[in-house]
Amino acid sequence: DGSVTGIIDESDILQAIVKDQEAFSHPVSNYMTSKLETVTADTPVDELLPIFASDKVAIVVEGNQFLGLITRMDHINYLRKQLLR
């Protein structure tokens, strides 16, 4: 149905390989994070802080449609640009 069911990043993959040399032959769903923190495009930026504090990324959705994701580094870069203005 097009909805986001999980996310996998480099650390997920590295942990999988350390535990199981055959991890690359298994489905991604075995290793992805499925407990997602979703926000909408109009969510205020300050509401992202608790998500970043829990070492997660903010998945931006509209209904079930994935629009993008925002990481802690995205937020830091945004703040850095604001200081340079």
LONULUM-366449 format. One record per residue: residue number from 1; residue in one letter; x, y, z of N, C-alpha, C in turn. Coordinates in Angstrom, 1 decimal. Example, Ala and Ser with C-alpha at 12.3 -4.5 7.8 and 13.67 -1.06 7.14 Angstrom:
> n, res, n_u, n_v, n_w, ca_u, ca_v, ca_w, c_u, c_v, c_w
> 1, A, 13.2, -5.7, 7.8, 12.3, -4.5, 7.8, 13.2, -3.3, 7.8
> 2, S, 12.8, -2.2, 7.1, 13.7, -1.1, 7.1, 12.9, 0.0, 7.9
# end
This chain:
> n, res, n_u, n_v, n_w, ca_u, ca_v, ca_w, c_u, c_v, c_w
> 1, D, 0.8, -1.2, 0.0, 0.0, 0.0, 0.0, 0.9, 1.3, 0.0
> 2, G, 2.2, 1.1, -0.1, 3.0, 2.3, -0.2, 3.4, 2.9, 1.2
> 3, S, 3.0, 2.3, 2.3, 3.3, 2.9, 3.6, 4.7, 2.4, 4.0
> 4, V, 5.4, 3.2, 4.8, 6.7, 2.9, 5.3, 6.6, 1.9, 6.4
> 5, T, 7.3, 0.8, 6.3, 7.2, -0.3, 7.3, 8.5, -0.4, 8.1
> 6, G, 9.6, 0.3, 7.7, 10.8, 0.2, 8.4, 11.9, 1.0, 7.7
> 7, I, 13.1, 1.0, 8.4, 14.2, 1.7, 7.9, 15.5, 0.9, 8.3
> 8, I, 16.5, 0.9, 7.4, 17.7, 0.2, 7.7, 18.8, 1.1, 7.4
> 9, D, 19.8, 1.2, 8.3, 21.0, 2.0, 8.0, 22.3, 1.2, 8.2
> 10, E, 23.4, 1.9, 8.0, 24.7, 1.2, 8.1, 24.9, 0.5, 9.4
> 11, S, 24.5, 1.1, 10.5, 24.7, 0.4, 11.8, 23.9, -0.8, 11.9
> 12, D, 22.7, -0.8, 11.4, 21.8, -2.0, 11.4, 22.5, -3.2, 10.6
> 13, I, 23.1, -2.8, 9.5, 23.7, -3.8, 8.6, 25.0, -4.3, 9.3
> 14, L, 25.8, -3.4, 9.8, 27.0, -3.9, 10.5, 26.7, -4.8, 11.7
> 15, Q, 25.7, -4.5, 12.5, 25.4, -5.3, 13.6, 24.9, -6.7, 13.1
> 16, A, 24.2, -6.7, 12.0, 23.7, -8.0, 11.4, 24.9, -8.8, 11.0
> 17, I, 25.8, -8.2, 10.3, 27.0, -9.0, 9.8, 27.8, -9.5, 10.9
> 18, V, 28.0, -8.7, 12.0, 28.8, -9.2, 13.1, 28.2, -10.4, 13.8
> 19, K, 26.8, -10.4, 13.8, 26.1, -11.5, 14.5, 26.0, -12.7, 13.6
> 20, D, 25.9, -12.5, 12.3, 25.6, -13.6, 11.3, 26.3, -13.3, 10.0
> 21, Q, 27.3, -14.1, 9.6, 28.1, -13.9, 8.4, 27.2, -14.0, 7.2
> 22, E, 26.1, -14.7, 7.3, 25.2, -15.0, 6.2, 24.0, -13.9, 6.1
> 23, A, 24.1, -12.8, 6.9, 23.1, -11.9, 6.9, 22.7, -11.3, 5.6
> 24, F, 23.6, -11.1, 4.7, 23.3, -10.6, 3.4, 22.4, -11.4, 2.5
> 25, S, 22.2, -12.7, 2.9, 21.3, -13.6, 2.2, 19.9, -13.6, 2.8
> 26, H, 19.7, -12.9, 3.9, 18.4, -12.9, 4.6, 17.6, -11.6, 4.2
> 27, P, 16.3, -11.6, 4.4, 15.5, -10.4, 4.0, 15.9, -9.2, 4.9
> 28, V, 15.8, -8.1, 4.3, 16.1, -6.8, 5.0, 15.2, -6.7, 6.2
> 29, S, 13.9, -7.2, 6.1, 13.0, -7.1, 7.2, 13.5, -7.7, 8.5
> 30, N, 14.5, -8.6, 8.4, 15.0, -9.3, 9.6, 15.9, -8.3, 10.4
> 31, Y, 16.4, -7.2, 9.8, 17.3, -6.3, 10.4, 16.9, -4.9, 10.5
> 32, M, 15.8, -4.5, 9.8, 15.4, -3.1, 9.8, 14.7, -2.7, 11.1
> 33, T, 14.8, -1.5, 11.4, 14.0, -0.9, 12.5, 12.6, -0.6, 12.1
> 34, S, 11.7, -1.2, 12.8, 10.3, -1.1, 12.3, 9.5, -0.2, 13.3
> 35, K, 10.1, 0.2, 14.4, 9.5, 1.1, 15.4, 9.9, 2.5, 15.0
> 36, L, 9.1, 3.2, 14.1, 9.5, 4.4, 13.5, 8.8, 5.6, 14.2
> 37, E, 9.5, 6.7, 14.1, 9.0, 8.0, 14.6, 8.6, 8.8, 13.4
> 38, T, 7.3, 8.9, 13.2, 6.8, 9.6, 12.0, 6.3, 11.0, 12.4
> 39, V, 6.5, 12.0, 11.5, 6.0, 13.3, 11.6, 5.4, 13.8, 10.3
> 40, T, 4.7, 14.8, 10.3, 4.2, 15.4, 9.1, 5.1, 16.6, 8.6
> 41, A, 4.9, 17.0, 7.4, 5.8, 18.1, 6.9, 5.6, 19.4, 7.7
> 42, D, 4.4, 19.6, 8.4, 4.2, 20.8, 9.1, 4.5, 20.7, 10.6
> 43, T, 5.1, 19.6, 11.0, 5.5, 19.4, 12.4, 6.6, 20.5, 12.7
> 44, P, 6.4, 21.2, 13.9, 7.4, 22.2, 14.3, 8.8, 21.5, 14.5
> 45, V, 9.8, 22.2, 14.2, 11.2, 21.7, 14.3, 11.5, 21.3, 15.8
> 46, D, 11.0, 22.0, 16.7, 11.3, 21.7, 18.1, 10.7, 20.4, 18.6
> 47, E, 9.7, 19.9, 17.9, 9.1, 18.6, 18.2, 10.0, 17.4, 17.7
> 48, L, 11.1, 17.7, 16.9, 12.0, 16.7, 16.5, 13.0, 16.4, 17.5
> 49, L, 13.3, 17.3, 18.4, 14.3, 17.2, 19.4, 14.2, 15.9, 20.2
> 50, P, 13.1, 15.5, 20.8, 13.0, 14.3, 21.5, 13.3, 13.0, 20.6
> 51, I, 12.9, 13.1, 19.4, 13.2, 12.0, 18.5, 14.7, 11.8, 18.3
> 52, F, 15.4, 13.0, 18.1, 16.9, 12.9, 18.0, 17.5, 12.5, 19.3
> 53, A, 17.0, 12.9, 20.4, 17.5, 12.6, 21.7, 17.5, 11.1, 22.0
> 54, S, 16.5, 10.4, 21.3, 16.4, 9.0, 21.5, 17.2, 8.2, 20.4
> 55, D, 18.1, 8.9, 19.7, 18.9, 8.4, 18.6, 18.1, 7.8, 17.5
> 56, K, 17.0, 8.4, 17.1, 16.2, 8.0, 16.0, 16.2, 9.1, 14.9
> 57, V, 15.6, 8.7, 13.8, 15.4, 9.7, 12.7, 13.9, 10.0, 12.6
> 58, A, 13.6, 11.2, 12.1, 12.2, 11.5, 11.9, 11.8, 11.2, 10.5
> 59, I, 10.8, 10.3, 10.4, 10.3, 9.9, 9.0, 9.1, 10.8, 8.7
> 60, V, 9.3, 11.6, 7.6, 8.2, 12.5, 7.2, 7.3, 11.8, 6.3
> 61, V, 6.0, 11.8, 6.7, 4.9, 11.2, 5.9, 3.7, 12.1, 5.7
> 62, E, 3.0, 11.8, 4.7, 1.7, 12.4, 4.5, 0.7, 11.3, 4.3
> 63, G, -0.1, 11.0, 5.3, -0.9, 9.8, 5.2, 0.0, 8.6, 5.3
> 64, N, -0.1, 7.7, 4.3, 0.9, 6.6, 4.2, 2.0, 6.9, 3.3
> 65, Q, 2.1, 8.0, 2.7, 3.1, 8.4, 1.7, 4.4, 8.9, 2.4
> 66, F, 5.5, 8.2, 2.1, 6.8, 8.6, 2.5, 7.3, 9.9, 1.8
> 67, L, 7.6, 10.9, 2.5, 8.1, 12.2, 1.9, 9.6, 12.4, 2.1
> 68, G, 10.2, 11.8, 3.1, 11.6, 11.9, 3.4, 11.9, 11.6, 4.8
> 69, L, 13.2, 11.9, 5.2, 13.6, 11.7, 6.6, 14.5, 12.8, 7.0
> 70, I, 14.5, 13.1, 8.3, 15.3, 14.1, 8.9, 16.2, 13.5, 10.0
> 71, T, 17.5, 13.6, 9.8, 18.4, 13.1, 10.8, 18.9, 14.2, 11.8
> 72, R, 19.5, 13.8, 12.9, 20.1, 14.8, 13.8, 21.1, 15.7, 13.0
> 73, M, 21.9, 15.1, 12.1, 22.9, 15.9, 11.4, 22.2, 16.9, 10.5
> 74, D, 21.0, 16.5, 9.9, 20.3, 17.5, 9.1, 19.9, 18.7, 10.0
> 75, H, 19.5, 18.4, 11.2, 19.1, 19.5, 12.1, 20.3, 20.4, 12.5
> 76, I, 21.4, 19.7, 12.8, 22.6, 20.5, 13.1, 23.0, 21.4, 11.9
> 77, N, 23.0, 20.8, 10.7, 23.4, 21.6, 9.5, 22.4, 22.8, 9.3
> 78, Y, 21.1, 22.5, 9.6, 20.1, 23.6, 9.5, 20.5, 24.7, 10.5
> 79, L, 20.8, 24.4, 11.7, 21.1, 25.4, 12.7, 22.4, 26.1, 12.4
> 80, R, 23.4, 25.4, 11.8, 24.6, 26.0, 11.4, 24.4, 27.1, 10.4
> 81, K, 23.5, 26.8, 9.4, 23.2, 27.7, 8.3, 22.5, 29.0, 8.9
> 82, Q, 21.6, 28.7, 9.9, 20.9, 29.9, 10.5, 21.9, 30.8, 11.2
> 83, L, 23.0, 30.3, 11.8, 24.0, 31.1, 12.5, 24.8, 31.9, 11.5
> 84, L, 25.0, 31.4, 10.3, 25.8, 32.0, 9.3, 25.1, 33.2, 8.5
> 85, R, 23.8, 33.2, 8.7, 23.0, 34.3, 8.0, 23.2, 35.6, 8.6
# end
